[in-house]
């Protein structure tokens, strides 16, 4: 009976949220906040040649080797400008690391590397959720680049935090993000202290963020 009442309450809450979705904070409801966030971070993307298992594994190998190469150079960067300069200076070396990884695996895929601005959908990385919008990103495109990508945040250096370590990784992520984002911006991307669920309503991505969902889950259990 208690489970039924909890589910009913949740349904009523969701109905109220959706009926007033225009006022809900979402990926498309705060373009100014998204723009201010995007000016302070550099994303990192590695695009696989295809979605085959072989190409996806190759993508991960390229990612691992590139991060191993660039980590000593980026780990102490104090600003987005410094990180951008490091990436530009090491662009040809990064490309060679990727190419060597691919050649050792027995493939002849070409590799493109670039620092560019691209439009990205809403994405989550550990406890961080970046809203949809335009971001600066260092991109490695393997072969045709038709496969799913691997991504992280290169500045601040979230790529080098093990997101599988729960609260430990969240604290490190929080500290790094708070170094570059103000309070409002951090609250927009923080997915630890509340429930942030991206849903589509009338063609728009809406983020529903409220703790009642978490409470209801506990009651149901």
C-alpha positions as CSV (number, residue, x, y, z in Angstrom):
1,X,0.0,0.0,0.0
2,X,2.8,2.4,0.9
3,X,4.5,1.7,-2.4
4,X,1.3,2.4,-4.3
5,X,0.9,5.8,-2.4
6,X,4.5,6.7,-3.2
7,X,4.1,6.0,-6.9
8,X,0.9,7.9,-6.9
9,X,2.5,10.9,-5.3
10,X,5.4,10.8,-7.7
11,X,3.0,10.7,-10.6
12,X,1.2,13.8,-9.2
13,X,4.5,15.6,-8.8
14,X,5.6,14.8,-12.3
15,X,2.2,15.9,-13.7
16,X,2.6,19.2,-11.9
17,X,6.1,19.7,-13.3
18,X,5.1,18.8,-16.9
19,X,2.0,21.0,-16.8
20,X,4.3,23.9,-15.8
21,X,7.4,22.9,-17.8
22,X,7.9,26.4,-19.0
23,X,9.1,27.5,-15.6
24,X,11.3,24.5,-14.9
25,X,15.1,25.0,-15.1
26,X,16.4,23.2,-18.1
27,X,19.1,22.8,-20.7
28,X,17.3,25.3,-23.0
29,X,15.9,27.6,-20.3
30,X,19.2,29.2,-19.3
31,X,21.2,30.1,-22.4
32,X,23.0,32.9,-20.6
33,X,24.2,30.5,-17.9
34,X,25.2,28.0,-20.5
35,X,27.2,30.6,-22.5
36,X,29.0,31.7,-19.4
37,X,29.9,28.1,-18.5
38,X,31.1,27.4,-22.0
39,X,33.6,30.3,-21.9
40,X,35.3,28.7,-18.9
41,X,35.8,25.1,-20.0
42,X,37.4,23.1,-22.8
43,X,35.9,19.7,-23.6
44,X,37.8,16.7,-25.0
45,X,36.2,14.4,-27.6
46,X,37.6,11.3,-29.3
47,X,35.4,10.2,-32.2
48,X,35.7,6.6,-33.3
49,X,35.7,5.5,-37.0
50,X,32.5,3.5,-36.5
51,X,30.5,1.8,-33.8
52,X,32.0,-1.6,-34.3
53,X,33.5,-3.2,-31.2
54,X,37.0,-3.0,-32.8
55,X,36.7,0.7,-33.6
56,X,35.2,1.5,-30.2
57,X,38.0,-0.3,-28.4
58,X,40.6,1.5,-30.6
59,X,39.0,4.8,-29.7
60,X,39.5,4.0,-26.0
61,X,43.1,3.1,-26.5
62,X,43.7,6.4,-28.4
63,X,42.0,8.2,-25.5
64,X,44.2,6.5,-22.9
65,X,47.5,7.1,-24.7
66,X,46.7,10.8,-25.5
67,X,45.6,11.5,-21.9
68,X,48.8,9.8,-20.6
69,X,50.8,12.1,-22.9
70,X,49.1,15.4,-22.2
71,X,48.4,15.0,-18.4
72,X,51.8,16.1,-17.2
73,X,51.5,19.2,-19.3
74,X,47.9,20.1,-18.4
75,X,47.7,19.1,-14.7
76,X,49.1,22.3,-13.3
77,X,47.4,24.7,-15.8
78,X,45.8,27.7,-13.9
79,X,43.7,29.1,-16.7
80,X,41.7,28.2,-19.8
81,X,44.1,30.4,-21.8
82,X,47.1,28.4,-20.6
83,X,45.4,25.1,-21.3
84,X,44.4,26.3,-24.8
85,X,48.0,27.3,-25.5
86,X,49.4,24.0,-24.3
87,X,46.9,22.1,-26.6
88,X,47.9,24.2,-29.6
89,X,51.6,23.7,-29.0
90,X,51.2,20.0,-28.6
91,X,48.7,19.4,-31.3
92,X,51.1,17.7,-33.8
93,X,52.5,15.5,-31.0
94,X,49.0,14.5,-29.8
95,X,48.1,13.6,-33.4
96,X,51.3,11.4,-33.6
97,X,50.4,9.6,-30.4
98,X,47.0,8.8,-31.8
99,X,48.4,7.7,-35.2
100,X,51.0,5.5,-33.5
101,X,48.3,3.9,-31.4
102,X,46.3,3.2,-34.5
103,X,49.2,1.8,-36.5
104,X,50.3,-0.5,-33.6
105,X,46.7,-1.9,-33.6
106,X,47.1,-2.7,-37.3
107,X,44.9,0.0,-38.8
108,X,45.6,2.7,-41.3
109,X,42.9,5.2,-40.3
110,X,43.8,8.9,-40.8
111,X,43.5,11.2,-37.8
112,X,42.3,14.8,-37.5
113,X,42.9,16.9,-34.4
114,X,41.5,20.3,-33.9
115,X,40.5,22.9,-31.3
116,X,37.1,24.1,-32.4
117,X,33.7,25.3,-31.2
118,X,30.9,22.8,-31.7
119,X,27.3,22.4,-30.7
120,X,26.7,19.5,-28.2
121,X,23.6,17.9,-26.6
122,X,23.2,17.7,-22.9
123,X,25.9,15.4,-21.5
124,X,26.7,13.9,-18.1
125,X,30.2,13.1,-16.8
126,X,30.2,11.6,-13.4
127,X,28.5,14.2,-11.1
128,X,28.6,16.9,-13.7
129,X,25.9,17.5,-16.3
130,X,26.7,20.1,-19.0
131,X,23.7,21.8,-20.6
132,X,23.1,21.7,-24.3
133,X,24.9,24.4,-26.3
134,X,28.1,25.5,-28.0
135,X,31.4,24.6,-26.4
136,X,35.1,24.8,-27.2
137,X,36.5,21.3,-27.6
138,X,39.8,19.6,-28.5
139,X,38.7,16.9,-30.9
140,X,40.4,13.8,-32.2
141,X,38.6,12.3,-35.2
142,X,39.6,8.7,-36.1
143,X,39.0,7.7,-39.7
144,X,35.5,8.6,-40.8
145,X,34.5,9.7,-37.3
146,X,31.1,8.0,-37.6
147,X,31.2,6.2,-34.3
148,X,30.1,7.3,-30.8
149,X,32.6,9.6,-29.0
150,X,34.3,9.5,-25.7
151,X,34.3,12.8,-23.9
152,X,35.4,14.5,-20.7
153,X,36.4,18.0,-19.6
154,X,40.0,18.9,-20.3
155,X,39.9,22.3,-18.5
156,X,39.4,22.2,-15.6
157,X,41.2,18.8,-15.7
158,X,38.3,16.5,-15.0
159,X,39.7,14.0,-17.5
160,X,42.2,12.9,-15.0
161,X,39.8,12.2,-12.2
162,X,38.5,8.6,-11.8
163,X,34.7,9.1,-11.9
164,X,34.2,5.5,-10.6
165,X,35.3,6.4,-7.1
166,X,32.0,7.8,-5.9
167,X,32.2,10.6,-3.3
168,X,36.0,10.8,-3.6
169,X,35.8,11.7,-7.3
170,X,32.8,14.0,-6.7
171,X,34.8,16.0,-4.2
172,X,37.7,16.4,-6.6
173,X,35.3,17.2,-9.4
174,X,33.5,19.8,-7.3
175,X,36.8,21.4,-6.2
176,X,38.1,21.7,-9.8
177,X,34.8,23.1,-11.2
178,X,34.4,25.6,-8.4
179,X,37.8,27.0,-9.3
180,X,36.5,28.2,-12.6
181,X,32.7,28.5,-12.2
182,X,30.7,30.8,-10.0
183,X,28.0,29.6,-7.6
184,X,25.1,29.9,-10.1
185,X,27.1,28.2,-12.9
186,X,28.1,25.3,-10.6
187,X,24.6,24.7,-9.5
188,X,23.6,24.4,-13.1
189,X,26.0,21.5,-13.7
190,X,25.9,19.9,-10.3
191,X,24.2,16.5,-10.4
192,X,25.1,15.2,-6.9
193,X,23.0,17.1,-4.4
194,X,19.7,16.7,-6.2
195,X,18.1,14.6,-9.0
196,X,18.8,16.0,-12.4
197,X,16.8,14.2,-15.1
198,X,16.9,15.4,-18.7
199,X,13.5,14.8,-20.5
200,X,12.1,16.0,-23.7
201,X,8.9,18.0,-23.7
202,X,7.5,19.5,-26.9
203,X,10.9,19.1,-28.5
204,X,12.8,20.8,-25.7
205,X,15.3,19.2,-23.3
206,X,14.0,20.0,-19.7
207,X,16.0,19.3,-16.6
208,X,13.8,18.3,-13.6
209,X,15.8,18.8,-10.4
210,X,14.2,18.1,-7.1
211,X,14.9,15.9,-4.0
212,X,11.4,14.5,-3.6
213,X,12.3,11.8,-6.2
214,X,15.1,10.7,-4.1
215,X,12.9,10.6,-1.0
216,X,10.3,8.6,-2.8
217,X,12.9,6.0,-3.9
218,X,13.9,5.5,-0.3
219,X,10.3,5.1,0.8
220,X,9.6,2.5,-1.9
221,X,12.7,0.5,-0.9
